[in-house]
Amino acid sequence: MSSTAVDKNTDLKVSKLAENIIGSEIIKLAAEVNEKIKKGEKVYNLTIGDFNPKVFPIPSDLKKAIIQEYENDQTNYPAADGMVELRTAVSKLLKERGGLDYKTDEIVIAGGARPVIYAIFRALVDAGDTVVFPVPSWNNNHYTYLNNAKQVLIETTPENKFMPTAADIKPHIGVANVIALCSPLNPTGTTFRKKDLEEICDMILAENVKRNAENKKPVYLMYDQIYWALTHGNTQHFDPVSLRPEMKNYTVFVDGISKSLAATGVRVGWSMGPKKIIEKMKSILTHVGAWAPKAEQLATATYLNDLTSYDTFLDDIKSKINDRLVGFYKGFQSLKSEGFKVDAIAPEAAIYLTVQFSLHGQKTAEGNVLNTTQDVTKYILDEAKVALVPFYAFGASSDSSWYRLSVGTCKLEDVDGVVNNLREALKKLK
């Protein structure tokens, strides 16, 4: 191909949406990490919100069931809203383990949580509508952009474990069309306190009383609870519909097996909500074709029908995740007690630990000043060989000193290695 042809290709016109879409900050960081690994450097990569299947494999019974369904030639299209066997199993799971009562026609299956979130946005958000969400949080800004909607970002604080409150949201409730919340929260691994979520629900219900009287579209709540089964210690998961049954009319959930069963690549997610909204989401997903494969759906149904095995698997994976999270938390507290400018929030759920490096303004051994969060992130990667995701990648301010540490690809023996590497790198700063 000639250089002229190449140049012409770079000038090709695309849609405004495609032209202006924002790339992932996490992917940018991952590229730098992978380049170091290619060069033979040993890097502790704690950036990925995923599982190493050699460390955290999916349940063996689920794997066998998937293989069996392919051997049964279950390779044609699934039902548009998901196989009824799986929707029935999900309904049972939600009732018996989550205390939520959703019938099969109030549940839609999709290829993981991402198409579920996309369908929720498309079903509820018109161009020009306003989506309110806290930061740090995962990808709400991108889904808002894809719908040509307006975004209202609420910057949360470590004092409240980076979870939003009703007081944070209240100034924006009058213009909100959708409020997007997540608990347990990606990237922090923290959760709503009961009182805080109750107050948010009460505010939404009060707003909708006014809107119903004026025949206006209600404000809806998208509630992402994809990590709800992975709570640790005494942490309890709360959801809006259990706390306030009236919220069932206004809440659309994001859920699935991606995190609870370490099955991110199996691509089985679901949403439950008001029947009309679920039906519209089904229609949207039909045109997108974002179905979970039929074999995986039937296998997941088989697996979820045995909740005893499900509970056993959860007990095991939660114990392994918690060992890593607690190990890192204690390590950071030890570094803090030694006088280093780091901190961490006690782990509550999911596969994440919230950690802090207050290193802005410090100098390296070479005399370079760590002026920005990017400088700090690069120093930790270069000197400690530890890769973490700064909260600005999740919408927080660019000077935030907080980071997400993910343990999904981490071996337990790596914990001491990470902490020791950090200690040596921090010692070099002035």
Contacts in CASP RR format, 6 or more apart in sequence:
PFRMAT RR
TARGET T0000
AUTHOR 0000-0000-0000
METHOD contacts of the structure
MODEL  1
MSSTAVDKNTDLKVSKLAENIIGSEIIKLAAEVNEKIKKGEKVYNLTIGD
FNPKVFPIPSDLKKAIIQEYENDQTNYPAADGMVELRTAVSKLLKERGGL
DYKTDEIVIAGGARPVIYAIFRALVDAGDTVVFPVPSWNNNHYTYLNNAK
QVLIETTPENKFMPTAADIKPHIGVANVIALCSPLNPTGTTFRKKDLEEI
CDMILAENVKRNAENKKPVYLMYDQIYWALTHGNTQHFDPVSLRPEMKNY
TVFVDGISKSLAATGVRVGWSMGPKKIIEKMKSILTHVGAWAPKAEQLAT
ATYLNDLTSYDTFLDDIKSKINDRLVGFYKGFQSLKSEGFKVDAIAPEAA
IYLTVQFSLHGQKTAEGNVLNTTQDVTKYILDEAKVALVPFYAFGASSDS
SWYRLSVGTCKLEDVDGVVNNLREALKKLK
17 145 0 8 1.000
17 146 0 8 1.000
17 148 0 8 1.000
20 145 0 8 1.000
21 142 0 8 1.000
21 145 0 8 1.000
21 146 0 8 1.000
22 141 0 8 1.000
22 142 0 8 1.000
22 145 0 8 1.000
24 393 0 8 1.000
25 389 0 8 1.000
25 390 0 8 1.000
25 392 0 8 1.000
25 393 0 8 1.000
26 47 0 8 1.000
26 389 0 8 1.000
26 393 0 8 1.000
29 47 0 8 1.000
29 377 0 8 1.000
29 387 0 8 1.000
29 389 0 8 1.000
29 393 0 8 1.000
30 45 0 8 1.000
30 47 0 8 1.000
30 48 0 8 1.000
32 381 0 8 1.000
33 43 0 8 1.000
33 45 0 8 1.000
33 47 0 8 1.000
33 381 0 8 1.000
33 387 0 8 1.000
36 43 0 8 1.000
36 381 0 8 1.000
36 385 0 8 1.000
37 43 0 8 1.000
37 45 0 8 1.000
41 385 0 8 1.000
42 385 0 8 1.000
43 381 0 8 1.000
43 385 0 8 1.000
43 386 0 8 1.000
43 387 0 8 1.000
44 385 0 8 1.000
44 386 0 8 1.000
44 387 0 8 1.000
44 410 0 8 1.000
44 414 0 8 1.000
44 417 0 8 1.000
44 418 0 8 1.000
44 421 0 8 1.000
45 387 0 8 1.000
45 409 0 8 1.000
46 386 0 8 1.000
46 387 0 8 1.000
46 388 0 8 1.000
46 405 0 8 1.000
46 406 0 8 1.000
46 407 0 8 1.000
46 409 0 8 1.000
46 410 0 8 1.000
46 418 0 8 1.000
47 387 0 8 1.000
47 388 0 8 1.000
47 389 0 8 1.000
47 404 0 8 1.000
47 406 0 8 1.000
48 406 0 8 1.000
48 408 0 8 1.000
48 409 0 8 1.000
49 186 0 8 1.000
49 351 0 8 1.000
49 352 0 8 1.000
49 406 0 8 1.000
49 408 0 8 1.000
50 264 0 8 1.000
50 406 0 8 1.000
50 408 0 8 1.000
50 409 0 8 1.000
51 262 0 8 1.000
51 264 0 8 1.000
51 351 0 8 1.000
51 408 0 8 1.000
51 409 0 8 1.000
52 408 0 8 1.000
52 409 0 8 1.000
52 410 0 8 1.000
53 262 0 8 1.000
55 408 0 8 1.000
55 409 0 8 1.000
55 410 0 8 1.000
55 411 0 8 1.000
56 262 0 8 1.000
56 317 0 8 1.000
56 320 0 8 1.000
56 321 0 8 1.000
56 408 0 8 1.000
57 63 0 8 1.000
57 262 0 8 1.000
58 261 0 8 1.000
58 262 0 8 1.000
58 263 0 8 1.000
58 266 0 8 1.000
59 261 0 8 1.000
59 303 0 8 1.000
59 309 0 8 1.000
59 310 0 8 1.000
59 313 0 8 1.000
61 303 0 8 1.000
61 306 0 8 1.000
61 309 0 8 1.000
62 261 0 8 1.000
62 263 0 8 1.000
62 266 0 8 1.000
62 299 0 8 1.000
62 300 0 8 1.000
62 303 0 8 1.000
65 298 0 8 1.000
65 299 0 8 1.000
65 300 0 8 1.000
65 302 0 8 1.000
65 303 0 8 1.000
66 266 0 8 1.000
66 295 0 8 1.000
66 296 0 8 1.000
66 299 0 8 1.000
68 299 0 8 1.000
69 294 0 8 1.000
69 295 0 8 1.000
69 296 0 8 1.000
69 298 0 8 1.000
69 299 0 8 1.000
70 295 0 8 1.000
72 295 0 8 1.000
74 294 0 8 1.000
74 295 0 8 1.000
74 298 0 8 1.000
75 293 0 8 1.000
75 294 0 8 1.000
75 295 0 8 1.000
76 294 0 8 1.000
77 291 0 8 1.000
77 294 0 8 1.000
78 109 0 8 1.000
78 291 0 8 1.000
78 292 0 8 1.000
78 293 0 8 1.000
78 294 0 8 1.000
78 297 0 8 1.000
80 282 0 8 1.000
80 285 0 8 1.000
80 286 0 8 1.000
80 291 0 8 1.000
81 87 0 8 1.000
81 105 0 8 1.000
81 107 0 8 1.000
81 108 0 8 1.000
81 109 0 8 1.000
81 278 0 8 1.000
81 279 0 8 1.000
81 282 0 8 1.000
82 108 0 8 1.000
82 109 0 8 1.000
82 291 0 8 1.000
82 292 0 8 1.000
82 297 0 8 1.000
83 109 0 8 1.000
83 294 0 8 1.000
83 297 0 8 1.000
83 298 0 8 1.000
83 301 0 8 1.000
84 104 0 8 1.000
85 297 0 8 1.000
85 298 0 8 1.000
85 301 0 8 1.000
85 302 0 8 1.000
86 109 0 8 1.000
86 268 0 8 1.000
86 270 0 8 1.000
86 297 0 8 1.000
86 298 0 8 1.000
86 300 0 8 1.000
86 301 0 8 1.000
86 304 0 8 1.000
87 104 0 8 1.000
87 107 0 8 1.000
87 109 0 8 1.000
87 270 0 8 1.000
88 104 0 8 1.000
88 301 0 8 1.000
89 300 0 8 1.000
89 301 0 8 1.000
89 302 0 8 1.000
89 304 0 8 1.000
89 305 0 8 1.000
90 102 0 8 1.000
90 107 0 8 1.000
90 109 0 8 1.000
90 255 0 8 1.000
90 270 0 8 1.000
90 272 0 8 1.000
90 304 0 8 1.000
91 102 0 8 1.000
91 103 0 8 1.000
91 104 0 8 1.000
91 107 0 8 1.000
92 304 0 8 1.000
92 305 0 8 1.000
92 307 0 8 1.000
93 304 0 8 1.000
93 307 0 8 1.000
93 310 0 8 1.000
94 100 0 8 1.000
94 101 0 8 1.000
94 102 0 8 1.000
94 255 0 8 1.000
94 272 0 8 1.000
95 101 0 8 1.000
95 102 0 8 1.000
96 307 0 8 1.000
97 229 0 8 1.000
97 307 0 8 1.000
97 310 0 8 1.000
98 228 0 8 1.000
98 239 0 8 1.000
98 242 0 8 1.000
99 242 0 8 1.000
100 239 0 8 1.000
100 241 0 8 1.000
100 242 0 8 1.000
100 272 0 8 1.000
102 272 0 8 1.000
102 273 0 8 1.000
105 275 0 8 1.000
105 278 0 8 1.000
105 279 0 8 1.000
106 272 0 8 1.000
106 273 0 8 1.000
106 274 0 8 1.000
106 275 0 8 1.000
106 278 0 8 1.000
107 270 0 8 1.000
107 271 0 8 1.000
107 272 0 8 1.000
107 273 0 8 1.000
107 278 0 8 1.000
108 116 0 8 1.000
108 119 0 8 1.000
108 270 0 8 1.000
108 271 0 8 1.000
108 272 0 8 1.000
108 278 0 8 1.000
108 281 0 8 1.000
108 282 0 8 1.000
108 285 0 8 1.000
109 268 0 8 1.000
109 269 0 8 1.000
109 270 0 8 1.000
109 291 0 8 1.000
109 292 0 8 1.000
109 297 0 8 1.000
110 116 0 8 1.000
110 119 0 8 1.000
110 269 0 8 1.000
110 270 0 8 1.000
110 271 0 8 1.000
110 285 0 8 1.000
110 290 0 8 1.000
110 291 0 8 1.000
110 292 0 8 1.000
111 267 0 8 1.000
111 268 0 8 1.000
111 269 0 8 1.000
111 290 0 8 1.000
111 291 0 8 1.000
111 292 0 8 1.000
112 256 0 8 1.000
112 258 0 8 1.000
112 267 0 8 1.000
112 268 0 8 1.000
112 269 0 8 1.000
112 292 0 8 1.000
113 224 0 8 1.000
113 226 0 8 1.000
113 254 0 8 1.000
113 255 0 8 1.000
113 256 0 8 1.000
113 258 0 8 1.000
113 269 0 8 1.000
115 285 0 8 1.000
115 288 0 8 1.000
115 290 0 8 1.000
116 254 0 8 1.000
116 255 0 8 1.000
116 269 0 8 1.000
116 270 0 8 1.000
116 271 0 8 1.000
116 281 0 8 1.000
117 139 0 8 1.000
117 143 0 8 1.000
117 222 0 8 1.000
117 224 0 8 1.000
117 254 0 8 1.000
118 143 0 8 1.000
118 146 0 8 1.000
118 284 0 8 1.000
118 288 0 8 1.000
118 290 0 8 1.000
119 271 0 8 1.000
119 281 0 8 1.000
119 284 0 8 1.000
119 285 0 8 1.000
119 288 0 8 1.000
119 290 0 8 1.000
120 178 0 8 1.000
120 222 0 8 1.000
120 252 0 8 1.000
120 254 0 8 1.000
120 271 0 8 1.000
120 277 0 8 1.000
120 281 0 8 1.000
121 131 0 8 1.000
121 143 0 8 1.000
121 144 0 8 1.000
121 146 0 8 1.000
121 147 0 8 1.000
121 149 0 8 1.000
121 178 0 8 1.000
121 222 0 8 1.000
122 147 0 8 1.000
122 281 0 8 1.000
122 284 0 8 1.000
123 252 0 8 1.000
123 277 0 8 1.000
123 280 0 8 1.000
123 281 0 8 1.000
123 284 0 8 1.000
124 177 0 8 1.000
124 178 0 8 1.000
124 220 0 8 1.000
124 222 0 8 1.000
124 252 0 8 1.000
124 277 0 8 1.000
125 131 0 8 1.000
125 144 0 8 1.000
125 147 0 8 1.000
125 149 0 8 1.000
125 177 0 8 1.000
125 178 0 8 1.000
126 147 0 8 1.000
126 149 0 8 1.000
126 177 0 8 1.000
127 147 0 8 1.000
127 148 0 8 1.000
127 149 0 8 1.000
128 148 0 8 1.000
128 149 0 8 1.000
128 150 0 8 1.000
129 147 0 8 1.000
129 149 0 8 1.000
129 150 0 8 1.000
129 177 0 8 1.000
129 178 0 8 1.000
130 149 0 8 1.000
130 150 0 8 1.000
130 151 0 8 1.000
130 152 0 8 1.000
130 172 0 8 1.000
130 175 0 8 1.000
130 176 0 8 1.000
130 177 0 8 1.000
130 178 0 8 1.000
131 140 0 8 1.000
131 143 0 8 1.000
131 144 0 8 1.000
131 147 0 8 1.000
131 149 0 8 1.000
131 150 0 8 1.000
131 151 0 8 1.000
131 152 0 8 1.000
131 176 0 8 1.000
131 177 0 8 1.000
131 178 0 8 1.000
131 179 0 8 1.000
131 180 0 8 1.000
132 151 0 8 1.000
132 152 0 8 1.000
132 154 0 8 1.000
132 169 0 8 1.000
132 172 0 8 1.000
132 173 0 8 1.000
132 176 0 8 1.000
132 178 0 8 1.000
132 179 0 8 1.000
132 180 0 8 1.000
133 140 0 8 1.000
133 141 0 8 1.000
133 144 0 8 1.000
133 151 0 8 1.000
133 152 0 8 1.000
133 153 0 8 1.000
133 154 0 8 1.000
133 179 0 8 1.000
133 180 0 8 1.000
133 181 0 8 1.000
134 153 0 8 1.000
134 154 0 8 1.000
134 155 0 8 1.000
134 156 0 8 1.000
134 162 0 8 1.000
134 163 0 8 1.000
134 164 0 8 1.000
134 168 0 8 1.000
134 181 0 8 1.000
135 141 0 8 1.000
135 153 0 8 1.000
135 154 0 8 1.000
135 155 0 8 1.000
135 156 0 8 1.000
135 391 0 8 1.000
135 394 0 8 1.000
135 395 0 8 1.000
135 396 0 8 1.000
136 156 0 8 1.000
136 162 0 8 1.000
136 187 0 8 1.000
136 188 0 8 1.000
136 391 0 8 1.000
136 394 0 8 1.000
136 395 0 8 1.000
136 396 0 8 1.000
136 400 0 8 1.000
136 402 0 8 1.000
136 404 0 8 1.000
137 180 0 8 1.000
137 182 0 8 1.000
137 185 0 8 1.000
137 186 0 8 1.000
137 187 0 8 1.000
137 394 0 8 1.000
137 395 0 8 1.000
138 182 0 8 1.000
138 186 0 8 1.000
138 187 0 8 1.000
138 394 0 8 1.000
140 151 0 8 1.000
140 180 0 8 1.000
141 151 0 8 1.000
141 153 0 8 1.000
141 395 0 8 1.000
143 180 0 8 1.000
144 150 0 8 1.000
144 151 0 8 1.000
145 151 0 8 1.000
149 177 0 8 1.000
152 172 0 8 1.000
152 175 0 8 1.000
152 176 0 8 1.000
153 395 0 8 1.000
154 164 0 8 1.000
154 168 0 8 1.000
154 169 0 8 1.000
154 172 0 8 1.000
155 396 0 8 1.000
155 397 0 8 1.000
156 162 0 8 1.000
156 163 0 8 1.000
156 164 0 8 1.000
156 168 0 8 1.000
158 345 0 8 1.000
158 354 0 8 1.000
158 356 0 8 1.000
158 402 0 8 1.000
160 196 0 8 1.000
161 188 0 8 1.000
161 190 0 8 1.000
161 191 0 8 1.000
161 345 0 8 1.000
161 348 0 8 1.000
161 354 0 8 1.000
162 185 0 8 1.000
162 188 0 8 1.000
162 190 0 8 1.000
162 345 0 8 1.000
162 354 0 8 1.000
162 402 0 8 1.000
163 183 0 8 1.000
163 185 0 8 1.000
163 188 0 8 1.000
163 190 0 8 1.000
163 191 0 8 1.000
163 192 0 8 1.000
163 193 0 8 1.000
163 196 0 8 1.000
164 181 0 8 1.000
164 196 0 8 1.000
164 200 0 8 1.000
165 196 0 8 1.000
165 199 0 8 1.000
165 200 0 8 1.000
166 196 0 8 1.000
166 199 0 8 1.000
166 200 0 8 1.000
166 202 0 8 1.000
166 203 0 8 1.000
169 176 0 8 1.000
169 179 0 8 1.000
169 200 0 8 1.000
169 203 0 8 1.000
170 203 0 8 1.000
173 203 0 8 1.000
173 204 0 8 1.000
173 207 0 8 1.000
173 219 0 8 1.000
174 207 0 8 1.000
174 219 0 8 1.000
176 207 0 8 1.000
176 219 0 8 1.000
177 217 0 8 1.000
177 219 0 8 1.000
177 220 0 8 1.000
178 219 0 8 1.000
178 220 0 8 1.000
178 221 0 8 1.000
178 222 0 8 1.000
179 200 0 8 1.000
179 204 0 8 1.000
179 219 0 8 1.000
179 220 0 8 1.000
179 221 0 8 1.000
179 222 0 8 1.000
180 222 0 8 1.000
180 224 0 8 1.000
181 192 0 8 1.000
181 200 0 8 1.000
181 221 0 8 1.000
181 222 0 8 1.000
181 223 0 8 1.000
181 224 0 8 1.000
182 223 0 8 1.000
182 224 0 8 1.000
182 225 0 8 1.000
182 226 0 8 1.000
182 254 0 8 1.000
183 191 0 8 1.000
183 192 0 8 1.000
183 197 0 8 1.000
183 223 0 8 1.000
183 224 0 8 1.000
183 225 0 8 1.000
183 228 0 8 1.000
183 237 0 8 1.000
183 238 0 8 1.000
184 190 0 8 1.000
184 191 0 8 1.000
184 225 0 8 1.000
184 227 0 8 1.000
184 228 0 8 1.000
184 230 0 8 1.000
184 231 0 8 1.000
184 237 0 8 1.000
184 348 0 8 1.000
184 349 0 8 1.000
184 350 0 8 1.000
185 191 0 8 1.000
185 350 0 8 1.000
186 224 0 8 1.000
186 226 0 8 1.000
186 227 0 8 1.000
186 350 0 8 1.000
186 352 0 8 1.000
186 394 0 8 1.000
186 404 0 8 1.000
187 352 0 8 1.000
187 354 0 8 1.000
187 389 0 8 1.000
187 391 0 8 1.000
187 394 0 8 1.000
187 404 0 8 1.000
188 345 0 8 1.000
188 352 0 8 1.000
188 354 0 8 1.000
188 404 0 8 1.000
189 227 0 8 1.000
189 347 0 8 1.000
189 348 0 8 1.000
189 349 0 8 1.000
189 350 0 8 1.000
189 351 0 8 1.000
189 352 0 8 1.000
189 353 0 8 1.000
189 354 0 8 1.000
190 345 0 8 1.000
190 348 0 8 1.000
190 349 0 8 1.000
190 354 0 8 1.000
191 231 0 8 1.000
191 235 0 8 1.000
191 236 0 8 1.000
191 237 0 8 1.000
191 238 0 8 1.000
191 348 0 8 1.000
191 349 0 8 1.000
192 238 0 8 1.000
193 238 0 8 1.000
194 236 0 8 1.000
194 238 0 8 1.000
194 243 0 8 1.000
197 238 0 8 1.000
197 239 0 8 1.000
197 240 0 8 1.000
197 243 0 8 1.000
198 243 0 8 1.000
198 244 0 8 1.000
200 240 0 8 1.000
201 221 0 8 1.000
201 240 0 8 1.000
201 243 0 8 1.000
201 244 0 8 1.000
201 247 0 8 1.000
202 244 0 8 1.000
204 219 0 8 1.000
204 221 0 8 1.000
204 247 0 8 1.000
204 250 0 8 1.000
205 244 0 8 1.000
205 246 0 8 1.000
205 247 0 8 1.000
205 250 0 8 1.000
207 218 0 8 1.000
207 219 0 8 1.000
208 218 0 8 1.000
208 219 0 8 1.000
208 250 0 8 1.000
211 217 0 8 1.000
211 218 0 8 1.000
211 219 0 8 1.000
212 218 0 8 1.000
218 249 0 8 1.000
218 250 0 8 1.000
219 250 0 8 1.000
220 250 0 8 1.000
220 251 0 8 1.000
220 252 0 8 1.000
221 240 0 8 1.000
221 247 0 8 1.000
221 250 0 8 1.000
221 251 0 8 1.000
221 252 0 8 1.000
222 251 0 8 1.000
222 252 0 8 1.000
222 254 0 8 1.000
223 239 0 8 1.000
223 240 0 8 1.000
223 251 0 8 1.000
223 252 0 8 1.000
223 253 0 8 1.000
223 254 0 8 1.000
224 253 0 8 1.000
224 254 0 8 1.000
225 237 0 8 1.000
225 239 0 8 1.000
225 253 0 8 1.000
225 254 0 8 1.000
225 255 0 8 1.000
226 254 0 8 1.000
226 255 0 8 1.000
226 256 0 8 1.000
226 258 0 8 1.000
226 259 0 8 1.000
227 259 0 8 1.000
227 260 0 8 1.000
227 349 0 8 1.000
227 350 0 8 1.000
227 351 0 8 1.000
228 237 0 8 1.000
228 239 0 8 1.000
228 255 0 8 1.000
228 260 0 8 1.000
228 349 0 8 1.000
229 259 0 8 1.000
229 260 0 8 1.000
229 314 0 8 1.000
230 259 0 8 1.000
230 260 0 8 1.000
230 314 0 8 1.000
230 317 0 8 1.000
230 318 0 8 1.000
230 321 0 8 1.000
230 349 0 8 1.000
230 350 0 8 1.000
230 351 0 8 1.000
231 237 0 8 1.000
231 318 0 8 1.000
231 348 0 8 1.000
231 349 0 8 1.000
232 318 0 8 1.000
232 321 0 8 1.000
232 322 0 8 1.000
232 325 0 8 1.000
232 347 0 8 1.000
232 348 0 8 1.000
232 349 0 8 1.000
233 322 0 8 1.000
235 348 0 8 1.000
235 349 0 8 1.000
237 349 0 8 1.000
239 253 0 8 1.000
240 247 0 8 1.000
240 251 0 8 1.000
241 247 0 8 1.000
241 248 0 8 1.000
241 251 0 8 1.000
248 273 0 8 1.000
248 274 0 8 1.000
249 274 0 8 1.000
250 274 0 8 1.000
251 273 0 8 1.000
252 271 0 8 1.000
252 272 0 8 1.000
252 273 0 8 1.000
252 274 0 8 1.000
252 277 0 8 1.000
252 278 0 8 1.000
252 281 0 8 1.000
253 271 0 8 1.000
253 272 0 8 1.000
253 273 0 8 1.000
254 271 0 8 1.000
255 269 0 8 1.000
255 270 0 8 1.000
255 271 0 8 1.000
255 272 0 8 1.000
256 268 0 8 1.000
256 269 0 8 1.000
256 270 0 8 1.000
257 263 0 8 1.000
257 266 0 8 1.000
257 268 0 8 1.000
257 269 0 8 1.000
257 300 0 8 1.000
258 264 0 8 1.000
258 265 0 8 1.000
258 266 0 8 1.000
258 267 0 8 1.000
258 268 0 8 1.000
258 269 0 8 1.000
259 350 0 8 1.000
259 351 0 8 1.000
260 314 0 8 1.000
261 303 0 8 1.000
261 313 0 8 1.000
261 317 0 8 1.000
262 317 0 8 1.000
266 296 0 8 1.000
266 300 0 8 1.000
267 292 0 8 1.000
267 293 0 8 1.000
267 296 0 8 1.000
268 292 0 8 1.000
268 296 0 8 1.000
268 297 0 8 1.000
268 300 0 8 1.000
269 292 0 8 1.000
271 278 0 8 1.000
271 281 0 8 1.000
272 278 0 8 1.000
285 291 0 8 1.000
292 300 0 8 1.000
303 309 0 8 1.000
303 310 0 8 1.000
304 310 0 8 1.000
320 412 0 8 1.000
321 351 0 8 1.000
321 407 0 8 1.000
321 408 0 8 1.000
322 347 0 8 1.000
323 412 0 8 1.000
324 407 0 8 1.000
324 408 0 8 1.000
324 410 0 8 1.000
324 412 0 8 1.000
324 415 0 8 1.000
325 347 0 8 1.000
325 351 0 8 1.000
325 352 0 8 1.000
325 353 0 8 1.000
325 407 0 8 1.000
326 347 0 8 1.000
327 415 0 8 1.000
328 344 0 8 1.000
328 353 0 8 1.000
328 355 0 8 1.000
328 405 0 8 1.000
328 407 0 8 1.000
328 415 0 8 1.000
328 418 0 8 1.000
328 419 0 8 1.000
329 344 0 8 1.000
329 346 0 8 1.000
329 347 0 8 1.000
329 353 0 8 1.000
331 415 0 8 1.000
331 419 0 8 1.000
332 342 0 8 1.000
332 343 0 8 1.000
332 344 0 8 1.000
332 353 0 8 1.000
332 355 0 8 1.000
332 419 0 8 1.000
333 344 0 8 1.000
334 419 0 8 1.000
335 342 0 8 1.000
335 419 0 8 1.000
335 422 0 8 1.000
335 423 0 8 1.000
335 426 0 8 1.000
336 342 0 8 1.000
336 343 0 8 1.000
336 344 0 8 1.000
338 423 0 8 1.000
340 423 0 8 1.000
340 426 0 8 1.000
341 357 0 8 1.000
341 358 0 8 1.000
341 359 0 8 1.000
341 362 0 8 1.000
341 426 0 8 1.000
342 355 0 8 1.000
342 356 0 8 1.000
342 357 0 8 1.000
342 358 0 8 1.000
342 422 0 8 1.000
342 426 0 8 1.000
343 355 0 8 1.000
343 356 0 8 1.000
343 358 0 8 1.000
344 353 0 8 1.000
344 354 0 8 1.000
344 355 0 8 1.000
344 356 0 8 1.000
345 353 0 8 1.000
345 354 0 8 1.000
345 355 0 8 1.000
347 353 0 8 1.000
351 406 0 8 1.000
351 407 0 8 1.000
351 408 0 8 1.000
352 404 0 8 1.000
352 405 0 8 1.000
352 406 0 8 1.000
352 407 0 8 1.000
353 404 0 8 1.000
353 405 0 8 1.000
353 407 0 8 1.000
354 402 0 8 1.000
354 403 0 8 1.000
354 404 0 8 1.000
354 405 0 8 1.000
355 388 0 8 1.000
355 402 0 8 1.000
355 403 0 8 1.000
355 404 0 8 1.000
355 405 0 8 1.000
356 401 0 8 1.000
356 402 0 8 1.000
356 403 0 8 1.000
357 376 0 8 1.000
357 380 0 8 1.000
357 401 0 8 1.000
357 403 0 8 1.000
358 401 0 8 1.000
359 370 0 8 1.000
359 376 0 8 1.000
359 379 0 8 1.000
359 401 0 8 1.000
359 426 0 8 1.000
359 429 0 8 1.000
360 370 0 8 1.000
360 371 0 8 1.000
360 372 0 8 1.000
360 373 0 8 1.000
360 376 0 8 1.000
360 399 0 8 1.000
360 401 0 8 1.000
361 369 0 8 1.000
361 370 0 8 1.000
361 371 0 8 1.000
362 369 0 8 1.000
362 370 0 8 1.000
362 429 0 8 1.000
362 430 0 8 1.000
363 369 0 8 1.000
363 370 0 8 1.000
363 429 0 8 1.000
363 430 0 8 1.000
364 370 0 8 1.000
364 379 0 8 1.000
364 383 0 8 1.000
364 428 0 8 1.000
364 429 0 8 1.000
364 430 0 8 1.000
365 428 0 8 1.000
365 429 0 8 1.000
365 430 0 8 1.000
367 430 0 8 1.000
368 375 0 8 1.000
369 375 0 8 1.000
370 376 0 8 1.000
370 379 0 8 1.000
370 429 0 8 1.000
372 398 0 8 1.000
372 399 0 8 1.000
373 390 0 8 1.000
373 392 0 8 1.000
373 398 0 8 1.000
373 399 0 8 1.000
373 400 0 8 1.000
373 401 0 8 1.000
374 390 0 8 1.000
376 390 0 8 1.000
376 401 0 8 1.000
377 388 0 8 1.000
377 390 0 8 1.000
377 403 0 8 1.000
379 425 0 8 1.000
380 386 0 8 1.000
380 387 0 8 1.000
380 388 0 8 1.000
380 422 0 8 1.000
380 425 0 8 1.000
381 387 0 8 1.000
383 424 0 8 1.000
383 425 0 8 1.000
383 428 0 8 1.000
384 418 0 8 1.000
384 421 0 8 1.000
384 422 0 8 1.000
384 424 0 8 1.000
384 425 0 8 1.000
384 426 0 8 1.000
385 421 0 8 1.000
386 418 0 8 1.000
386 421 0 8 1.000
386 422 0 8 1.000
388 403 0 8 1.000
388 404 0 8 1.000
388 405 0 8 1.000
389 403 0 8 1.000
389 404 0 8 1.000
389 406 0 8 1.000
390 400 0 8 1.000
390 402 0 8 1.000
390 403 0 8 1.000
391 400 0 8 1.000
391 402 0 8 1.000
391 403 0 8 1.000
391 404 0 8 1.000
392 398 0 8 1.000
392 399 0 8 1.000
392 400 0 8 1.000
394 404 0 8 1.000
396 402 0 8 1.000
END
